[in-house]
C-alpha cells in the first residue's frame, strides 16, 4: 500500500505540472509531459485494479489533495523564480 500511495502521489504531481506545461510551454514539452503522465497513469490504474475499493478511495482522495497542493507550491516557486530572472 505504501508503494501505491507514493506512485499515486507522483502521478497527481505529474498531472498538475503537465497541465501547467501544456499552457505555458511549447508544443514539444507539452507533448512530452502528456506522454509521460498518461504512461505513468497506466501504472496507477494497475495498482487501483489490484486494491480493495476502500483502500483505492482513501489513497486516491489523499494523494489527489496533497499531490495537487504540493505541485501548486512547486509550480508557484518555479514560475516566481522564472519571473524574477526575467526582470
Helices and strands as residue ranges (DSSP letters): H 2-24, H 27-50, H 53-86
